[in-house]
Amino acid sequence: MPLQNSVLADRPGNPHAGIGDKIRGALAVGKTRWGMLALVFFATTLNYIDRAALGVMQPILAKEMSWTAMDYANINFWFQVGYAIGFVLQGRLIDRVGVKRVFFCAVLLWSLATGAHGLATSAVGFMVCRFILGLTEAANYPACVKTTRLWFPAGERAVATGIFNAGTNVGAMMTPMLLPVILQVWGWQAAFLCMASLGAIWLVFWGLKYYNPEEHPTVKQSELDYVQQQVEPEQPGVPFSRILRMRGTWAFAIAYALTAPVFWFYLYWLPPFLNQQYNLGINVTQMGIPLIIIYLTADFGSVGGGILSSFLIGRGMNSIKARLLSMLLFACCIVGVIMAAGSSQLWVAVFAISLAIGAHQAWTANIWSLVMDYTPKHMMSTVFGFGGMCAAIGGMFMTQIVGHILTVTNNNYTVLFTLIPAMYFVALTWMYFMAPRRIPAVDA
C-alpha cells in the first residue's frame, strides 16, 4: 500500500502531489518532450537577442547615422509590418507543411537578415533589414506554440509555454551583457554578424533533433500516450475563411493585440528611457545591470505564471477558468508600473518595471495556453498566426504613437506608463466573454 501511494503521488496530474512529486512524475513519464521544449526555448532566446540588440545599440546608431526619434520609431514600425505579414503567412504554412521544415527555413532567413544589418548605412537601410527580419522572425511563436500543443497535455501546457517564453527574457538579458564587449572590441557591424552565427548553430540542432510526437524515433510509448491523452473530436480540413468565423480566433486575436505591443514597448524603448532618465551609458555596469534585473524578473514571471494556472488545474479547476483567474491576478500586478515614469530614483523605476514585465510574461504564458486549450491542434498555428498578425498591427500603431508622444512631450514617458495597465483589463474582459470553454467540432 505505501508503494502504491508513492506511485500515485508521483503522477503529474495528481492534485495531492507536491511540486517536487509533480516534477519527478513529469520526468518519469519521459523526457523527450522536454528536449523538444529546449529547442524552441533556445530559438526564442536567439529571436530576442536579434530584436533587443537594436534598442541597446540605439544611442550609438543614432549618433552614427543622425537618427531622430521618428527615424527610430519608423525602423521599428517596418519591423512590425514584416512581422504582421509573416505571422499570418507562416502560421498557415506551419499547419500545412509542418513545423520542422517551415521553422528551419525561417530561422535560416532571419539569421541572414540579422547579418545584413551590419551592411546598412542609413535609417532606410535599417528599415529594409528590419522588415525582412520581422517577416521571418514571425515564425518563432507559431512554431513554439505548435510544438507545445503537440508535445504537452493541458496540465503541463502553461508551464511549458512559460519556459519557452522565458527565452524572450533570457535573450533580452544576455544582449546588454554581451553587446558592450563586442561593441568595444569589434564595433556594431560585427555585433550583427555574431548574432547571425548563433542562428546557424541552432539550425544544426533543430534539423537533427526535432520530430513530431508520432514520428520521433526514440520516444517511449508511455510518454506518447501521456502527451496524447486528451481526446479530441475528429476534424476535417478547415479553410482559412472558416477559421476567421470562429469565436475563439477573435477572442485571442483582439486580446493579444491589446497586450503584446506592451512587451515590444519595453524592448524597444526601455534602454532609451533609462539612458535619458538616469544618464546611463552603454556598458554592463550602468545599463546592463538594470536590464538584467528587469528581464531576470520577467523569467520568474514567465515560468511562475504557468505554474499558478497548472496548480489550479491540478486542484480540479477547469483549465479556462484557471487561466482567466491567473490573468486577473497578473493584470493587478501591472498597475504598479505607473510609478516608473515619475520616479527620480533608478531602482524604484527598475522595481516597478520589473514587477510589470514579470506579470506581463505570466499573463502571456496563460493567454497562449488558453488559446491552446480551446483550439484544435491541426489549426493551432493558423489561429495563433492570425492573432499574432493582429498583435503586430497593434505594435505598428504603438511604435508610431510612442514616437509621436515622445516628440510632442519632449521625451516624457508618463502618459505611456499610465496607459499600459488599462490595456490588460480591457483584454481580460474581452477574453472572459468571448473565449470558448471547450474544443469545438469544426465543420469544413
C-alpha positions in Angstrom: 0.0 0.0 0.0 2.8 2.6 0.8 4.4 1.8 -2.5 1.1 2.3 -4.3 0.5 5.6 -2.6 4.0 6.7 -3.6 3.4 5.9 -7.2 0.1 7.8 -7.2 1.8 10.8 -5.6 4.3 10.9 -8.3 1.7 11.1 -11.1 1.9 14.6 -12.7 -1.9 15.0 -12.7 -2.4 14.0 -9.0 -3.9 17.1 -7.2 -2.4 16.0 -3.8 1.2 15.7 -5.0 3.7 18.4 -4.0 5.8 20.4 -6.5 8.7 18.0 -6.2 6.5 15.0 -6.7 4.9 16.6 -9.8 8.4 17.3 -11.3 9.6 13.8 -10.6 6.3 12.4 -12.0 6.6 14.5 -15.2 10.1 13.3 -15.8 9.3 9.7 -15.0 6.7 9.7 -17.8 9.5 10.5 -20.3 12.0 13.3 -21.1 11.7 13.6 -24.9 9.1 16.4 -24.8 11.4 18.5 -22.6 14.1 18.1 -25.2 11.7 19.5 -27.8 10.9 22.3 -25.5 14.6 23.1 -25.0 14.9 23.6 -28.8 12.1 26.2 -29.0 13.4 27.9 -25.8 16.8 28.5 -27.4 15.1 29.6 -30.7 13.1 32.2 -28.7 16.3 33.3 -26.9 18.0 33.9 -30.3 14.9 35.6 -31.6 15.0 38.2 -28.8 18.8 38.7 -28.9 18.3 39.8 -32.5 15.5 42.1 -31.6 16.8 43.6 -28.3 20.2 44.5 -29.9 18.7 47.4 -31.7 17.4 49.0 -28.6 20.7 48.6 -26.7 22.7 50.0 -29.7 20.2 52.8 -30.4 22.4 55.6 -28.9 25.4 54.5 -30.9 23.5 54.0 -34.2 21.5 57.3 -33.7 24.8 59.2 -33.4 26.5 57.3 -36.2 23.6 57.9 -38.7 21.9 61.0 -37.2 18.6 59.3 -36.4 15.7 61.3 -34.9 13.1 59.8 -32.5 10.8 59.3 -35.5 13.5 57.6 -37.5 13.9 55.1 -34.7 10.1 54.7 -34.5 9.9 54.1 -38.3 12.6 51.5 -38.2 10.6 49.6 -35.5 7.4 50.3 -37.5 8.7 48.5 -40.6 9.8 45.5 -38.4 6.2 45.3 -37.2 4.9 45.5 -40.8 7.0 42.5 -41.8 6.0 40.8 -38.5 2.3 41.2 -39.2 2.6 39.7 -42.7 4.9 36.9 -41.6 2.7 35.9 -38.7 -0.4 35.0 -40.7 1.5 33.5 -43.6 3.9 31.4 -41.6 1.2 30.3 -39.1 -0.8 28.9 -42.0 2.4 27.3 -43.6 3.3 25.5 -40.3 -0.2 23.9 -40.2 0.0 22.9 -43.8 3.7 21.9 -44.4 4.8 21.1 -40.8 6.7 22.8 -38.1 10.1 21.3 -38.7 10.6 22.4 -42.3 9.0 25.8 -42.0 10.8 26.8 -38.8 14.1 25.7 -40.2 13.7 27.9 -43.3 12.5 30.8 -41.2 15.5 30.8 -38.8 17.9 30.5 -41.7 16.4 33.5 -43.4 16.2 35.6 -40.2 19.8 34.9 -39.4 20.8 36.1 -42.8 18.7 39.2 -42.3 20.4 39.9 -38.9 23.8 39.7 -40.5 22.7 42.1 -43.3 22.2 44.8 -40.6 25.9 45.1 -40.5 25.9 46.4 -44.1 23.3 49.1 -43.6 24.5 52.7 -43.7 21.3 54.7 -43.1 17.9 54.7 -41.5 16.3 53.5 -44.7 18.8 50.6 -44.9 17.8 49.6 -41.3 14.1 49.8 -42.3 14.6 47.3 -45.1 16.6 44.9 -42.9 14.1 45.2 -40.0 11.2 44.5 -42.4 12.9 41.3 -43.6 13.8 40.3 -40.0 10.2 40.8 -38.9 8.8 38.8 -41.8 11.0 35.8 -41.0 11.1 36.1 -37.1 7.3 35.9 -37.1 7.6 32.1 -37.5 9.0 31.8 -34.0 5.9 31.9 -31.9 3.5 29.9 -34.1 6.2 27.3 -34.3 6.8 27.3 -30.5 3.1 27.2 -29.7 2.5 24.4 -32.2 5.4 22.4 -30.7 4.0 22.9 -27.2 0.5 22.0 -28.4 1.8 18.8 -29.9 4.1 17.7 -27.2 2.4 18.7 -23.9 -1.0 17.8 -22.3 -3.2 20.6 -20.9 -1.9 20.2 -17.3 1.7 20.9 -18.4 1.0 23.3 -21.2 1.2 26.6 -19.3 4.4 25.6 -17.6 5.9 24.6 -20.9 4.7 27.8 -22.5 6.2 29.8 -19.7 9.6 28.1 -20.1 9.9 28.6 -23.8 8.6 32.2 -23.5 11.3 32.8 -20.8 13.7 32.7 -23.7 12.5 36.2 -24.6 13.8 37.5 -21.3 17.0 35.5 -21.4 17.7 36.9 -24.9 16.8 40.5 -23.7 19.0 39.9 -20.6 22.0 38.5 -22.5 22.1 41.3 -25.0 23.2 44.1 -22.7 25.7 41.6 -21.1 27.4 40.6 -24.4 27.0 43.6 -26.7 29.1 46.2 -24.8 32.1 43.9 -25.1 31.6 43.2 -28.8 31.0 46.9 -29.5 34.1 47.9 -27.7 36.4 45.3 -29.4 34.9 44.9 -32.9 32.2 47.6 -33.5 28.5 47.5 -34.2 28.8 45.8 -37.6 30.5 42.7 -36.0 27.7 42.5 -33.4 25.1 41.7 -36.0 27.4 39.1 -37.7 28.0 37.4 -34.3 24.2 37.2 -33.7 23.7 35.7 -37.2 26.3 33.0 -36.5 24.3 31.9 -33.4 21.3 31.2 -35.6 23.4 28.9 -37.8 24.4 26.8 -34.8 20.8 26.4 -33.7 19.8 25.2 -37.2 22.1 22.2 -36.9 20.4 21.0 -33.6 16.9 21.6 -34.9 17.5 19.8 -38.1 18.9 16.7 -36.3 16.8 16.5 -33.2 13.2 17.8 -33.8 10.3 15.4 -34.7 6.6 15.4 -34.1 5.5 13.0 -31.3 4.2 10.2 -33.5 7.3 10.4 -35.8 10.0 10.6 -33.1 12.4 7.5 -33.3 13.1 7.2 -29.6 10.1 8.5 -27.7 8.7 6.0 -25.2 5.2 4.7 -25.7 4.2 5.7 -22.2 5.2 9.3 -22.9 3.4 9.3 -26.3 0.3 8.1 -24.5 0.6 10.8 -21.9 1.2 13.5 -24.4 -1.9 12.4 -26.5 -4.2 11.7 -23.5 -6.7 14.4 -24.4 -9.5 13.0 -26.7 -10.3 15.5 -29.4 -13.2 15.3 -31.9 -12.2 14.2 -35.4 -11.6 17.4 -37.5 -11.8 17.8 -41.3 -9.5 20.1 -43.2 -10.7 23.7 -42.5 -10.4 26.6 -44.9 -8.9 29.8 -43.6 -12.2 31.6 -44.1 -13.9 29.2 -41.7 -11.2 29.8 -39.1 -11.9 33.5 -39.3 -15.5 32.9 -38.4 -14.6 31.0 -35.2 -15.3 32.9 -32.0 -12.1 31.7 -30.4 -10.0 33.1 -33.2 -11.2 36.6 -32.4 -11.2 36.1 -28.7 -7.5 35.6 -28.8 -6.7 38.0 -31.6 -8.2 41.1 -30.0 -6.9 40.4 -26.5 -3.4 39.6 -27.8 -3.4 42.7 -30.0 -4.1 44.9 -26.9 -1.3 43.5 -24.7 1.5 42.1 -26.9 2.7 45.5 -28.0 3.5 46.4 -24.4 6.4 44.0 -24.4 7.7 45.5 -27.6 7.5 48.9 -26.0 9.7 47.7 -23.2 12.1 46.0 -25.7 12.5 49.0 -28.0 12.1 52.0 -25.6 13.3 50.8 -22.2 17.0 51.3 -22.9 16.5 54.8 -24.3 14.2 55.6 -21.4 16.8 54.5 -18.8 19.6 56.2 -20.7 17.7 59.5 -20.8 16.0 59.5 -17.4 19.1 58.4 -15.4 22.0 59.2 -17.7 23.2 55.6 -18.1 25.9 54.7 -20.5 26.0 51.6 -22.8 28.1 49.3 -20.6 27.4 46.3 -18.4 27.6 48.2 -15.1 25.3 51.1 -15.9 22.8 49.9 -18.5 23.4 46.2 -18.3 22.6 45.6 -14.6 19.2 47.3 -14.5 18.2 45.5 -17.7 19.5 42.1 -16.4 17.4 42.5 -13.2 14.3 43.5 -15.1 14.5 40.6 -17.5 15.5 38.1 -14.9 12.3 39.0 -13.0 10.4 38.5 -16.3 11.8 35.0 -16.4 10.4 34.2 -13.0 7.1 35.7 -14.1 7.0 33.7 -17.3 7.5 30.3 -15.5 5.7 31.2 -12.3 2.6 32.3 -14.2 2.4 28.9 -15.9 2.9 27.1 -12.5 0.0 29.0 -11.0 -2.6 28.0 -13.5 -1.2 24.5 -13.7 -1.6 24.2 -9.9 -5.2 25.4 -10.1 -5.9 22.8 -12.9 -4.3 20.1 -10.7 -6.7 21.1 -7.9 -9.6 20.3 -10.2 -10.4 23.8 -11.6 -11.4 24.0 -15.3 -8.4 25.0 -17.4 -10.1 28.0 -19.0 -11.2 29.3 -15.6 -7.7 28.7 -14.1 -6.1 30.7 -16.9 -8.6 33.7 -16.6 -8.2 33.8 -12.8 -4.4 33.8 -13.1 -4.6 36.6 -15.7 -6.7 38.8 -13.4 -4.1 38.5 -10.7 -1.3 39.4 -13.1 -3.2 42.4 -14.5 -3.5 43.8 -11.0 0.3 43.4 -10.5 1.0 45.5 -13.7 -0.7 48.6 -12.2 2.5 49.5 -10.3 4.3 50.4 -13.5 2.7 53.9 -13.3 5.3 54.7 -10.6 8.2 54.2 -13.1 8.0 57.3 -15.2 7.8 59.8 -12.4 10.5 58.4 -10.1 13.8 60.2 -9.8 15.3 57.0 -8.3 16.6 54.5 -10.7 15.9 51.4 -8.5 12.4 52.5 -7.8 11.8 52.6 -11.6 13.6 49.2 -12.0 11.4 47.6 -9.3 8.2 48.9 -10.8 9.1 47.9 -14.3 10.4 44.5 -13.2 7.1 43.7 -11.5 5.1 44.8 -14.5 7.2 43.0 -17.1 7.2 39.8 -14.9 3.4 40.0 -14.6 3.2 40.6 -18.4 5.2 37.4 -19.1 3.0 35.5 -16.7 -0.1 36.9 -18.5 1.4 35.9 -21.8 2.0 32.3 -20.7 -1.6 32.0 -19.7 -3.2 33.6 -22.7 -1.2 31.4 -25.0 -2.1 28.3 -23.0 -5.8 29.5 -23.1 -5.9 29.6 -26.9 -4.2 26.1 -27.0 -6.9 24.8 -24.6 -9.8 25.6 -26.9 -8.2 25.3 -30.4 -7.9 22.0 -32.3 -4.3 21.1 -32.8 -4.5 20.9 -36.6 -5.3 24.6 -36.8 -3.3 25.8 -33.9 -0.6 27.7 -35.8 -3.2 29.3 -38.1 -5.2 30.7 -35.2 -2.1 31.8 -33.4 -0.6 33.3 -36.5 -3.7 35.3 -37.2 -3.7 36.6 -33.6 0.0 37.4 -33.9 -0.7 39.3 -37.1 -3.3 41.4 -35.2 -0.8 42.0 -32.4 1.9 43.0 -34.8 -0.5 45.5 -36.4 -1.2 46.8 -32.9 2.6 47.1 -32.5 2.9 49.1 -35.7 0.4 51.6 -34.4 2.1 51.6 -31.0 5.5 52.5 -32.3 4.1 55.4 -34.2 2.1 56.5 -31.2 5.1 56.2 -28.9 7.3 58.2 -31.3 4.6 60.9 -31.7 4.0 61.2 -27.9 7.7 61.4 -27.2 8.2 64.1 -29.9 5.4 66.4 -28.7 6.1 65.9 -25.0 9.9 66.3 -25.3 10.5 62.6 -24.4 8.1 62.4 -21.4 7.1 58.8 -20.8 4.5 59.4 -18.1 1.4 59.1 -20.4 2.8 55.8 -21.9 3.4 54.2 -18.5 -0.1 55.3 -17.3 -1.9 53.7 -20.2 -0.3 50.3 -20.0 -2.3 48.7 -17.2 -5.7 49.6 -18.7 -4.9 47.6 -21.8 -4.8 44.3 -19.7 -8.1 44.8 -18.0 -9.8 45.6 -21.4 -8.3 42.5 -22.9 -9.2 40.3 -19.9 -12.9 41.4 -20.1 -12.9 40.6 -23.8 -11.5 37.1 -23.2 -13.9 36.3 -20.4 -16.9 36.8 -22.5 -15.5 35.5 -25.9 -13.2 32.6 -25.1 -14.8 29.1 -25.8 -14.9 26.8 -22.8 -14.0 23.6 -24.8 -12.5 22.4 -28.1 -15.2 22.8 -30.7 -16.1 20.4 -33.5 -15.5 22.4 -36.7 -17.2 21.7 -40.0 -15.4 22.4 -43.2 
